[in-house]
């Protein structure tokens, strides 16, 4: 056990003193520090607790940027994920660092088995996309001096965790304000999972825009699902077959918006004449669908590039200026939104001419 001296104050903890306090061998403490999987969970927990209590830190080792970065998605999809990968590659390739790609099949926390395998490779660092390590896993990564950064965090994160994201609340606000300014008063929102921070923030912005306009949000028009096409289609079909169907839908992703558009067309509704649709992300396909999609431009590639640079700086031992970076969104107006058409007329002219086609940001 670590002893103290009145003259010199407490001595710094060593591997030997930690081992003596916990009642294990020095080898066992070393295995915990190096992330070896062959330590009983109960023993690992006691050793980690002692290391934390004594604020034990390994001496920093000189590290070069020879190695790999781990890029971990909670789930892969072709459009959103490719924008992230493009941003990561723009920085990693310039630094001549390889990237190892993996995904967690929809989970927002890696398993300990996955973490064991990743740590065996000794990467330069780990980039988590819409997922992140648990507090215990964060400790393991820090003990082994493996830096990590989270992009578009799925939930609240401690101030000590480096995070790069965008202002999702503002994005929800901008999208809903646009629809309200066009004259829509019955607007639905379809967001992602209700326990994911960006989903909740976008819905919060949607609600604030209604508050600003002195309107009450109908709880039946607030929907949660996944960020994928099937959720947009399923919720779209349900919303658009109601007698009091909405005249506009704000989707939490461009993929969801594509599902909504499919549902509308299946029901014989014209976009934007019968229904205005707003997406989120501004993936490249958003400009090519018919009609071209009005959407919130989330700078996915830039977010990934900033996070990758931050991770490489941490791997070099460089202190970063801040642990939280939020990039600004832009609102892109295209062809999928217009003033609502009166239900009693057959031509859009009865409620005013449709705005000219345009693509602009605000």
C-alpha positions in Angstrom: 0.0 0.0 0.0 1.2 3.5 -0.8 2.7 5.1 2.3 2.9 8.8 3.2 5.6 10.9 4.8 4.9 14.1 6.8 8.0 15.7 5.3 7.5 14.9 1.7 3.8 14.4 1.3 2.2 11.4 -0.4 4.3 9.4 -2.8 3.0 8.9 -6.3 1.4 5.5 -6.9 3.3 2.8 -8.7 2.2 -0.4 -10.3 3.7 -2.2 -7.3 1.7 -0.1 -4.8 -1.5 -0.5 -6.8 -0.9 -4.3 -6.9 -0.3 -4.4 -3.1 -3.4 -2.4 -2.3 -5.7 -4.5 -4.5 -4.0 -7.8 -3.5 -3.0 -8.9 -7.0 0.3 -9.4 -8.8 2.2 -6.6 -10.6 1.6 -8.6 -13.8 -2.2 -8.4 -13.3 -2.0 -4.6 -12.9 0.1 -4.4 -16.0 -2.4 -6.4 -18.0 -5.2 -4.0 -17.0 -3.1 -1.0 -18.0 -2.4 -2.6 -21.3 -6.0 -3.6 -22.0 -5.4 -7.3 -21.9 -8.6 -9.3 -22.0 -7.4 -12.2 -19.8 -8.3 -10.5 -16.5 -11.4 -11.4 -14.5 -14.0 -8.6 -14.7 -14.2 -8.3 -10.9 -10.4 -8.0 -10.7 -10.3 -5.5 -13.5 -12.9 -3.4 -11.8 -11.0 -3.3 -8.5 -7.7 -2.4 -10.2 -9.3 0.3 -12.3 -10.9 1.8 -9.1 -7.5 1.9 -7.4 -5.8 3.4 -10.5 -8.5 6.1 -10.6 -8.4 6.7 -6.8 -4.6 7.3 -6.9 -4.8 9.2 -10.3 -2.3 6.9 -11.7 -1.1 7.8 -15.2 1.4 6.0 -17.3 4.3 8.1 -18.5 3.7 9.4 -22.0 5.5 7.6 -24.7 6.8 9.2 -27.9 4.5 8.1 -30.7 4.7 8.7 -34.4 1.8 8.7 -36.8 2.6 5.3 -38.1 -0.5 3.2 -37.7 -4.2 3.1 -38.3 -7.3 5.0 -37.2 -10.4 3.1 -36.3 -13.6 4.6 -37.8 -16.6 3.2 -36.1 -20.2 3.7 -37.2 -23.3 2.8 -35.2 -24.7 1.6 -38.5 -23.7 2.1 -42.1 -25.8 3.5 -44.9 -24.8 4.4 -48.4 -25.5 8.2 -48.4 -24.9 9.6 -45.0 -22.0 7.4 -44.1 -20.2 8.1 -47.4 -20.1 11.8 -46.6 -18.5 11.0 -43.3 -16.0 8.6 -44.9 -15.1 11.2 -47.5 -14.3 13.8 -44.8 -12.2 11.3 -42.8 -10.2 10.2 -45.8 -9.5 13.8 -46.8 -7.4 14.2 -43.6 -6.2 10.7 -43.0 -4.8 10.2 -46.6 -2.9 13.4 -46.4 -1.3 12.2 -43.2 -0.7 8.8 -44.8 -2.7 7.1 -42.1 -4.8 4.1 -42.9 -8.4 3.8 -41.7 -10.1 0.7 -40.4 -13.8 0.7 -40.9 -16.3 -1.1 -38.7 -20.0 -0.7 -37.6 -22.0 -1.7 -34.5 -25.1 -3.0 -36.2 -27.3 -0.2 -34.9 -25.9 -0.2 -31.3 -24.7 3.0 -29.8 -22.2 1.4 -27.5 -19.4 -1.1 -28.5 -19.3 -4.4 -26.8 -16.3 -5.2 -24.5 -15.4 -8.0 -27.0 -15.2 -5.4 -29.8 -13.1 -3.1 -27.6 -10.7 -6.0 -26.8 -10.1 -6.7 -30.5 -9.7 -3.1 -31.3 -7.2 -2.5 -28.5 -5.2 -5.6 -29.6 -4.4 -3.7 -32.8 -3.2 -0.6 -30.9 -4.7 2.0 -33.2 -3.5 5.6 -33.2 -7.0 6.6 -32.2 -10.7 5.9 -32.6 -13.4 8.0 -34.3 -16.9 7.1 -33.1 -19.8 8.1 -35.4 -23.2 8.5 -33.7 -22.0 6.1 -31.0 -19.4 6.1 -28.3 -17.7 4.2 -25.5 -19.3 3.8 -22.1 -17.7 5.5 -19.1 -15.8 2.3 -18.2 -14.6 1.9 -21.8 -13.5 5.5 -21.8 -11.3 4.7 -18.8 -9.8 1.8 -20.7 -9.0 3.8 -23.7 -7.4 6.6 -21.6 -5.3 4.1 -19.6 -3.8 2.8 -22.8 -3.4 6.3 -24.2 -5.7 5.6 -27.2 -7.4 9.0 -28.0 -10.9 9.0 -29.2 -13.3 11.6 -30.7 -17.1 11.3 -31.1 -18.9 12.7 -34.2 -22.6 13.6 -33.9 -22.9 12.2 -30.4 -25.9 10.0 -29.6 -26.4 11.5 -26.2 -25.0 13.8 -23.5 -21.3 13.4 -23.1 -18.9 14.5 -20.3 -17.0 17.7 -21.0 -13.8 15.6 -21.1 -14.9 13.7 -24.3 -14.0 15.5 -27.5 -17.1 15.9 -29.7 -17.7 17.4 -33.1 -21.2 18.0 -34.3 -23.6 20.5 -35.7 -26.4 22.7 -34.2 -29.3 20.2 -34.6 -31.7 22.4 -32.6 -31.0 25.3 -35.0 -31.6 22.9 -38.0 -35.0 22.0 -36.6 -35.9 25.6 -36.1 -34.8 26.7 -39.6 -36.8 23.9 -41.3 -40.0 24.6 -39.3 -39.8 28.3 -39.6 -39.6 27.9 -43.4 -42.8 25.9 -43.5 -44.6 28.3 -41.2 -43.5 31.2 -43.3 -45.0 29.5 -46.4 -48.3 29.4 -44.6 -48.4 25.8 -43.3 -50.1 25.4 -40.0 -50.5 21.6 -39.7 -46.9 20.3 -39.9 -45.6 16.9 -38.9 -42.1 15.9 -37.9 -40.5 12.5 -38.3 -37.3 12.2 -36.4 -34.8 9.5 -35.5 -34.7 7.4 -32.3 -36.2 9.2 -29.3 -33.1 8.4 -27.1 -30.6 10.0 -29.6 -29.5 13.5 -28.8 -29.7 14.9 -32.4 -33.2 13.5 -32.8 -34.4 15.2 -29.7 -32.6 18.5 -30.6 -34.3 18.7 -34.0 -37.7 18.1 -32.5 -37.0 20.7 -29.9 -36.2 23.2 -32.6 -39.5 22.2 -34.3 -41.4 22.9 -31.1 -39.7 26.3 -30.5 -40.6 27.5 -34.1 -44.3 26.7 -33.3 -44.0 28.5 -29.9 -42.6 31.6 -31.8 -45.7 31.5 -34.1 -48.1 31.1 -31.2 -49.1 27.6 -32.3 -49.6 24.4 -30.4 -47.9 21.2 -31.6 -50.3 18.3 -32.2 -48.6 15.4 -30.4 -50.1 13.0 -33.0 -47.8 14.7 -35.6 -44.6 14.1 -33.7 -43.1 10.8 -34.8 -39.8 8.9 -34.0 -38.2 6.0 -35.8 -34.9 5.4 -37.5 -33.2 7.8 -39.9 -33.8 5.5 -42.8 -36.2 5.3 -45.8 -38.5 2.7 -44.3 -39.3 4.9 -41.3 -40.1 7.8 -43.5 -42.4 5.6 -45.7 -44.2 3.9 -42.8 -44.8 7.1 -40.8 -45.7 9.0 -44.1 -48.4 6.5 -45.0 -49.9 6.7 -41.5 -49.8 10.5 -41.4 -51.1 11.0 -44.9 -54.0 8.7 -44.6 -55.5 10.6 -41.7 -58.6 12.7 -42.3 -56.7 15.7 -40.8 -53.4 14.9 -42.6 -50.6 17.4 -42.4 -49.9 19.8 -45.3 -46.1 19.6 -44.6 -43.7 17.1 -43.2 -40.2 17.8 -41.8 -38.2 14.7 -41.9 -35.2 14.1 -39.7 -33.0 12.9 -42.6 -33.0 13.1 -46.4 -33.5 9.3 -46.4 -36.6 9.6 -44.3 -37.8 12.4 -46.7 -37.4 10.0 -49.6 -39.7 7.5 -47.8 -42.2 10.3 -47.2 -42.2 11.2 -50.9 -42.7 7.6 -51.9 -45.7 7.3 -49.5 -47.2 10.6 -50.9 -46.9 9.4 -54.5 -48.4 6.0 -53.6 -51.4 7.9 -52.3 -51.7 10.2 -55.4 -50.5 13.3 -53.6 -48.5 16.0 -55.5 -45.3 17.4 -54.0 -45.3 20.3 -53.3 -48.9 21.0 -54.4 -50.5 18.7 -51.8 -47.6 18.2 -49.5 -44.4 20.1 -48.7 -41.4 18.0 -47.6 -38.2 19.1 -45.9 -35.3 16.8 -45.3 -32.1 17.0 -43.3 -28.4 16.4 -44.1 -28.3 17.5 -47.8 -26.7 14.4 -49.1 -25.8 14.6 -52.8 -28.9 12.8 -54.0 -31.2 15.5 -52.4 -30.5 17.8 -55.3 -31.3 15.1 -57.9 -34.6 13.7 -56.7 -37.8 14.9 -58.4 -38.7 17.4 -57.0 -35.4 18.5 -55.7 -35.4 18.3 -51.9 -35.5 21.3 -49.7 -33.3 20.4 -46.8 -31.1 21.4 -43.9 -27.4 21.2 -45.0 -25.5 19.4 -42.2 -21.8 19.7 -43.0 -21.1 16.0 -42.6 -17.9 15.9 -44.5 -16.5 19.0 -42.7 -17.5 17.5 -39.3 -15.7 14.3 -40.1 -12.6 16.2 -41.3 -12.4 18.4 -38.2 -12.8 15.4 -36.0 -10.1 13.5 -37.8 -7.7 16.4 -37.5 -8.5 16.6 -33.8 -7.9 12.9 -33.4 -4.5 13.1 -35.2 -3.5 16.0 -33.0 -4.3 14.0 -29.9 -2.4 11.1 -31.2 0.7 13.4 -31.6 0.3 14.5 -28.0 -0.9 18.0 -29.1 -3.4 19.7 -26.8 -6.6 20.7 -28.5 -8.2 24.1 -27.9 -11.7 22.8 -27.0 -13.4 19.5 -26.6 -16.7 20.6 -28.2 -17.0 21.9 -31.7 -20.4 22.6 -33.4 -20.4 23.6 -37.0 -23.2 25.8 -38.5 -26.0 24.4 -40.6 -27.5 26.1 -43.7 -31.0 25.9 -45.0 -31.2 25.0 -48.7 -34.5 25.8 -50.5 -35.3 23.7 -53.6 -38.5 22.5 -55.1 -40.2 20.2 -52.6 -41.8 23.0 -50.5 -44.5 25.6 -51.5 -47.5 27.4 -49.9 -50.3 25.0 -48.9 -53.0 24.4 -51.5 -56.6 24.9 -50.4 -58.3 21.5 -50.0 -61.3 22.8 -51.8 -59.5 23.8 -55.0 -57.9 21.9 -57.8 -55.2 24.4 -58.8 -52.4 26.0 -56.8 -53.3 29.5 -58.1 -56.3 29.7 -55.6 -53.8 30.1 -52.7 -51.3 32.3 -54.5 -48.6 31.5 -57.1 -45.9 29.1 -56.3 -42.5 30.7 -55.5 -40.0 30.5 -58.4 -37.7 27.6 -58.4 -34.6 28.5 -56.5 -31.7 27.1 -54.5 -30.5 29.3 -51.8 -29.2 29.2 -48.3 -30.3 31.1 -45.2 
